[in-house]
Amino acid sequence: MKFRTAMTVAALALAPTLAMAQSTIREGAESGAAAGGQVLGPAGAVVGGTVGAAVGTAVAIPDAVITAVRGERVPSVVVRERVVVGEPLPTTVVLHPVPRHTEYRYAVVNDQRVIVDPGTRRVIRIVE
């Protein structure tokens, strides 16, 4: 039941953020927290805020960063954990700087290119 409720909160948090491509990280966190709080109270607000912030971050990444990451050639690292937006990468994964965009790092994990927040190691975008 908790898993189903958490998924409902996540869906509610994602809907308003994805609908507005210009949303910022702050707006994503605020709308996610509000949606989560309506469903689960304070605990839902925390979950919704985290998911909303992660989605807001993914939306805010400039196209030049995504293009730069696609053009880089580094070997893929295999990890047992699933690669998920909002979750940190294991410390065994080497993060590479994005050329001309030092505020981001990237890695290729399980054959997926990911853009990472260097301060938290959290995945902020999976590049397709």
Secondary structure, DSSP 8 states (H G I E B T S, - for coil): -HHHHHHHHHHHHHHHHHH-TT--HHHHHHHHHHHHHHHHTHHHHHHHHHHHHHHHHHHHS-HHHHHHHHH-----B--SS---TTSB--TTS--EEETTEEEEEEEEETTEEEEE-TTT-BEEEEE-
